Amino acid sequence: MPLAVRIFIAVVVAVLLYLLAVRVIRAMMRPGPPDEPDLSTLRAVDYRYRCMVCGAEVTMTSAPGDAEEPDPPRHCKEDMVLVG
């Protein structure tokens, strides 16, 4: 393999590694999620959801916003079903 091709491949690999490192560092510098949700936007609810794949159940006691029924949580990559 000619020397020019080897140099070109080395430069391309070095640039790709640099871009990957920059992306990882930027991801680590992002601020974390907020500690507590804004309680003034939550409302009291009483919903029970069940995963139809594995049978896991979730009880929701508060939900954000003014929507009548919140979006169901996901489990086993499927939307859970409202049971009560």
N, C-alpha and C positions, 0 to 999 in steps of 0.2 A: 504494500500500500504506500503510495507516495507520501512524502513528508507534509505537503500542503493539506492533504485530506486529513491526516492525523491531527494537525494543528487546528483545522476547522472543527473537527469533532470535539476536541478538547475545549475549545472556546464555547461551543454550543452547550456542552455539558456543564461548564462552569457558570454560564449565564442561567441555565435552568436551576442549578443548585442555589444560586444567589436569589432568584425569584422565589423559590420555595422557602428559603430561610426568611426572607422579608415577609412573606405571607404568614408564616408561623409566628413570627415576632409580633406582627400586627394583631393576630388573633389573640395572643396572650395579653396584649395591652388594652383590649376592650374592657370597659367597666362591667362588673358583674350585675346580676339582676337586683332589683330593689329588695331591701330587707323585708318590708311589710307592704302588703297591698293597701291602697287607699280605702279604708273601711267605709267612708261616706258613699262610695259607689257600689258597695255590695248590698244585697238584699237577702233576707232570710227565705230559704226554700226548703222543701223536704222531698227530694227525688231519690229513688233507688234505681240503679242501672245494673244490668247483668250482661256479661260477655257471653255470647252464644257459642263461642268456640270452646272456651275452657271452663265457663261457669263462675268466674270471679265476679264479685259484687262490689259496688261502690255506692256509698251514701253521700249525697251532696246536700250540705246544710246551708250554703250561701252561694250566690251566683252574681256575676257582674252585670251591670246594665239594667235596662228596663224591658228587655224582651220577655215575653210570657214564659217561654221554655228555652233554657240555654241549650247550646249545641251539646250533644252527648259526648262524653269522653271516649277515647279510643283505647282498645286493648286488643292484643293479638292482631294488630293492623286492621281491625274492623271497628266500626262504630258500635258502642254498647247499646242495648235495648232498654228502654224505660219500662220498669216493672211496677213502680209504685211511687 
